[in-house]
Amino acid sequence: MLLVTLTGCGKKKMDPLVEKKQEDYEKVTHSTAEVKRGDFPNKLTLTIGMEEITVTDYKFEERTIGELTARVVSEENAYIIPTAVAYVKEGDHVNVGNVMVEATIQNADKDLQEAEKNVNDLALELEHNRNLMEIDPDLGLSDVIRSGEEQLALARTRLRELQDQKTGVSLVAKEEGTVTFVDKALRDYGILDTYNPMVKITSGSGKYTVVTDDPYPFREGEVFPAYANDNVYDFKLAEIVDLGSGSKQLRLEPVSDISGLPDSQKLDMVVEKVPYKDVVYVNKNAVVRTEDHAWVYIVDENGYREAREVVLGDTIEDSQIIESGLEGGEVISVE
């Protein structure tokens, strides 16, 4: 695809009664750059920052437990028992969404046990009558079986109602971290306390971290330079945490003295990757992009521009690798 744009001299259409004068030639100039070809450094720049250590308390709100208790239907001779179970212990690692503690409120009266027994008895009686009918259809048990099916359906509905009264609320981890506290009464006896934390989670590593999906083969122990305020500091990769889908968190420890840096300071860490060999590259601002195409403007010595379609490779900071369409040495417009 070639598009040619011409800029240069031109003529006005003059009124014949007006003295005709030729306009002076005016050459339009463009900001230009030379297309480069050769080996190109391949750098990955990542912004790292300190991951603060935080402690999060998890507890049941009194209002939540109150609302839960209110959903239970308390009948005569019934009593309400709040119970809880901890699924974590101190030292466990938890991820976002893990259920750590579950509190249940159960209507623990004899009606639940009686409802379960009633369902079992009716089911056995119905099965017995069906077996008798298979042996001797002349017994005339059809109405009995039909009535038994209706009674069993009603009994199962009642049982589900009572079982639904056993419901619960949970403490769910909202961040990744380590369990550093579990309430002793909860852990040993399943006792709820709405005034104090049931679990504490410590998050953050106190290390400098960054998340990246770059395919560079990072290795623990590697040392990378990081820049801030015109100074350079060395950081060692201490841990790589796989986050799934090709993404990973890098946790780094300073090798250099960083005592003069505030904890909030961000640094640009540079990873030197394998350089590109014998490639064509341009200033990325010289490339015009659409959804399906990309091109650059070649500029000749007279200032004329010609659009040339190109195939793009990787973008490295301010430079764009060109896979095809340019050879190197051409002059292009950088607007």
C-alpha positions, 0 to 999 in steps of 0.5 A: 500500500503506497500513499503519496503526499506532496508538499511544496510550491503552488499557484493561486487562481487570481482575479484577471483584474488583479496583477498576477504574482507567482508565490515564492516556493516554500519547502515544508520541513519535517522532523526526521530520523534515520532508520537504523539497522544492527544489533539492538539492546533488549532491556526490560524495565520494571518498577519495584516498590516495597510491599508493606507488612500488614496484620488484618483482624478477622472477627464476627460482628455482633450484628451478623451473629444476631441476624443469623440467630434471628433466622432460626425458628425457636419452638417450645422445648427448643434451644439455640446453640451457636457453634464455630469451627476453625479450618486454619491453625497458626502458621497456615498459608491462606489465599484469597477466598479461603474459608478460615472459620465457620459459625453455625446456629442450629435449632437443636431440638428433638423435632429435627431428630424426630423428623429424620426418623419419620422420613426413614420410617415412611420410606421403609414402609413405602418400600415394603408396600411396593414390594408386596404389590409386586409379589401379589398385585391383588392385595389392593395396596395402590391407595395405601402406596399413593397415600404413603408417597404423599406422606413421605413428600410432606415429611421430607419437606418438613425435614428440609425446613428444619435442616435449613435452620442450621445455617452459618456465616464464615470468615473468608480471607480477603488477602493472601497471607499467613495465619499468625493467630487463632483464638484459643477458645475457638480452636479448642472449644468452638466458642464464638466471641463477637468482641475479639478477633477470631483469626489474624492474618499477616500479609506482605513480605517487607521486600521490594516486589513487582508483578510481571508476565514477561517470559524472561527466565528469572532465577532466584539469586540474580542481581539487578540494578535499580534506579531512583533519583539519579542513583543506582542500587543493586537488588537480589531476586530472593523469591519468585511467586507463581500467580498463574496464567504466566504471571509471577511476583518477584520479591527482591532484597537490596544488596546496596545500602538503601538506608537513605530511601523512604519506604514509599520510594519506587525504583526502575529495575532494569533487566538486560535480556538477550540483545536483538541481532541484525534488526531494523528499528525506528523511533516508535513515534514514527509509526502510524497504526490502525487496527489492521495496518502500520506504516511510516512516512519515507521522506526524500531530499525535497521534503516529499513524504511517501507512506510505506506499510511495515510489519512490526516486531517488539516495542522496546521503550522508545524504539520499534522493531520493524520486521519487514518494510524497511531496510535501514538507512532510509529517512523517515518522518517523526511527527 
